[in-house]
Amino acid sequence: MKFESIAHWFRREVPLRVAENDANLIYLRLFVMISSNNGLLTLTALDGSEFGSGRSIGLLGFIKGKDADLFSDEPYGINLAAKRTIAEQSNASIRQIHKLTSSKPSAAFHCISIADAPNRNSSVVVFVQYQCDSPDEFIDLFPSGRTPRWMRIPAEINDISTLEYISSRYVELVAVGELTIS
């Protein structure tokens, strides 16, 4: 579904101390994918990831209330949150991150609902895709422990059992034509 159709439900940020005790809240998550002429950047999922282990086709992050400030280029701060997520999980400088170009306008952001994972609140995950023009330089900015590599699309993503949960859901939706990998 398009995030724009449900975005009005996520206008208010709740303090973490309150959110942890409210099982009815739905978390707004972010999944940042980076593609290039070499394919899609894949990494090993972070240790202790709430969505399981395996290869990930993106970086998982949160959208914070402060991401939608006066300097945001769209009303929910998704692009700013995506760039912050890349900065938090890599050694990329602000200059290198700003060289990435968004693959889709903010009105076209898609999301999925995840309500079936045990022991945690439901989540809505917004997908953001960026295009990288210098893949060899960019891949070196990620910790080697996450074994970053460029994966050809769709040839190398043929076994979704090796992917963490959100990545496998995304690939399933691509396979049935509901989403695309730019």
C-alpha positions as CSV (number, residue, x, y, z in Angstrom):
1,M,0.0,0.0,0.0
2,K,1.1,3.6,-0.5
3,F,2.2,5.2,2.7
4,E,0.5,8.4,1.8
5,S,-2.9,6.7,2.2
6,I,-2.2,5.9,5.9
7,A,0.2,8.6,6.9
8,H,-2.3,10.7,8.8
9,W,-2.4,8.0,11.5
10,F,1.3,8.7,12.2
11,R,1.2,12.4,13.0
12,R,2.1,12.1,16.7
13,E,5.2,10.8,18.3
14,V,4.9,9.0,21.6
15,P,7.7,9.0,24.2
16,L,9.5,5.6,24.3
17,R,8.7,5.1,28.0
18,V,5.0,5.3,27.1
19,A,5.2,3.3,23.9
20,E,6.9,0.3,25.6
21,N,3.9,-0.2,27.8
22,D,1.2,0.2,25.2
23,A,0.6,-3.0,23.2
24,N,-1.9,-1.2,20.9
25,L,0.6,1.2,19.4
26,I,1.9,0.5,15.9
27,Y,5.6,1.4,15.3
28,L,6.6,3.3,12.2
29,R,9.8,1.7,10.8
30,L,11.9,2.5,7.8
31,F,13.7,0.2,5.3
32,V,16.3,1.9,3.2
33,M,17.5,0.2,0.0
34,I,20.5,1.3,-2.1
35,S,20.8,0.2,-5.7
36,S,23.4,0.9,-8.4
37,N,24.3,-0.4,-11.8
38,N,26.0,-3.3,-9.9
39,G,22.7,-4.3,-8.3
40,L,21.2,-4.0,-4.9
41,L,23.3,-3.5,-1.7
42,T,22.9,-6.4,0.7
43,L,24.3,-6.8,4.1
44,T,24.1,-9.3,7.0
45,A,21.2,-8.2,9.3
46,L,22.3,-6.5,12.5
47,D,22.9,-8.8,15.5
48,G,19.8,-9.1,17.6
49,S,17.5,-7.8,14.8
50,E,13.9,-8.0,15.9
51,F,13.1,-9.3,12.4
52,G,15.5,-12.2,12.5
53,S,18.8,-13.1,10.9
54,G,20.0,-13.5,7.4
55,R,20.9,-11.3,4.4
56,S,19.1,-7.9,4.3
57,I,18.4,-5.9,1.2
58,G,18.2,-2.7,3.2
59,L,18.9,-0.9,6.4
60,L,16.3,-0.9,9.1
61,G,15.7,2.3,11.0
62,F,13.1,4.4,12.7
63,I,11.3,7.6,11.8
64,K,11.6,10.1,14.6
65,G,9.4,13.1,15.1
66,K,12.3,15.5,14.7
67,D,12.9,14.1,11.2
68,A,9.9,16.1,10.0
69,D,11.3,19.5,10.9
70,L,11.6,22.8,9.0
71,F,14.4,21.4,6.9
72,S,12.6,18.2,5.7
73,D,11.8,18.1,2.0
74,E,8.5,16.2,2.7
75,P,5.9,16.3,5.5
76,Y,6.9,13.1,7.4
77,G,10.7,13.4,7.3
78,I,11.1,10.0,5.6
79,N,14.0,11.2,3.4
80,L,15.8,12.8,6.4
81,A,15.2,9.6,8.5
82,A,16.6,7.5,5.6
83,K,19.7,9.5,5.3
84,R,20.2,9.4,9.1
85,T,19.8,5.6,9.1
86,I,22.5,5.3,6.4
87,A,24.8,7.6,8.5
88,E,24.1,5.5,11.7
89,Q,24.9,2.2,10.0
90,S,27.9,3.2,7.9
91,N,30.9,5.4,7.8
92,A,29.5,7.5,5.0
93,S,29.9,11.3,5.3
94,I,27.0,13.7,4.9
95,R,28.5,14.6,1.5
96,Q,28.6,11.0,0.4
97,I,25.0,10.4,1.6
98,H,23.7,13.5,-0.2
99,K,25.2,12.2,-3.5
100,L,22.6,9.4,-3.3
101,T,19.5,10.1,-5.3
102,S,16.0,9.1,-4.3
103,S,14.6,6.5,-6.7
104,K,11.0,7.6,-6.1
105,P,9.2,10.8,-5.1
106,S,7.9,10.8,-1.5
107,A,4.2,10.5,-2.7
108,A,5.2,7.0,-4.1
109,F,6.6,5.5,-0.9
110,H,5.2,2.1,-0.3
111,C,4.8,0.3,3.0
112,I,3.7,-3.0,4.5
113,S,2.1,-3.9,7.8
114,I,3.8,-6.4,10.0
115,A,1.4,-7.7,12.6
116,D,2.4,-11.4,12.9
117,A,5.7,-11.3,14.8
118,P,5.5,-12.6,18.4
119,N,6.5,-10.6,21.4
120,R,6.4,-7.2,19.8
121,N,4.1,-4.5,18.7
122,S,2.8,-4.3,15.1
123,S,4.8,-2.2,12.7
124,V,4.3,-0.4,9.5
125,V,7.5,-0.5,7.4
126,V,8.0,2.3,4.8
127,F,10.3,1.4,1.9
128,V,12.8,4.0,0.6
129,Q,15.1,3.4,-2.4
130,Y,18.2,5.4,-3.3
131,Q,20.4,5.2,-6.4
132,C,24.2,5.2,-5.9
133,D,26.5,6.3,-8.7
134,S,29.8,5.2,-7.2
135,P,29.1,1.6,-5.9
136,D,32.7,0.5,-5.4
137,E,33.4,3.6,-3.2
138,F,30.1,3.3,-1.4
139,I,30.3,-0.3,-0.4
140,D,33.6,0.3,1.5
141,L,31.7,2.6,3.9
142,F,30.0,-0.3,5.6
143,P,31.6,-2.4,8.4
144,S,33.1,-5.6,7.0
145,G,31.4,-7.6,9.7
146,R,28.1,-7.0,7.9
147,T,29.6,-8.4,4.7
148,P,28.3,-5.8,2.3
149,R,28.0,-6.8,-1.4
150,W,26.2,-5.8,-4.5
151,M,23.6,-8.4,-5.6
152,R,22.4,-8.6,-9.2
153,I,18.6,-8.2,-9.5
154,P,16.7,-10.5,-9.8
155,A,19.2,-13.2,-10.7
156,E,20.8,-13.6,-7.2
157,I,17.7,-13.2,-5.1
158,N,16.2,-16.6,-5.7
159,D,16.1,-18.1,-2.2
160,I,14.2,-15.9,0.1
161,S,14.8,-18.3,3.0
162,T,18.3,-16.8,3.3
163,L,16.8,-13.3,3.8
164,E,15.7,-11.7,7.0
165,Y,11.9,-11.2,7.4
166,I,11.3,-7.7,5.9
167,S,13.6,-8.5,3.0
168,S,11.8,-11.7,2.2
169,R,8.4,-10.0,2.4
170,Y,9.6,-7.3,0.0
171,V,11.0,-9.8,-2.5
172,E,7.7,-11.8,-2.3
173,L,5.8,-8.6,-3.2
174,V,8.2,-7.9,-6.1
175,A,7.6,-11.4,-7.4
176,V,3.8,-10.8,-7.6
177,G,4.2,-7.4,-9.1
178,E,3.0,-5.3,-6.2
179,L,6.4,-3.6,-5.7
180,T,9.5,-3.0,-7.8
181,I,13.2,-2.8,-7.1
182,S,14.6,0.2,-8.9
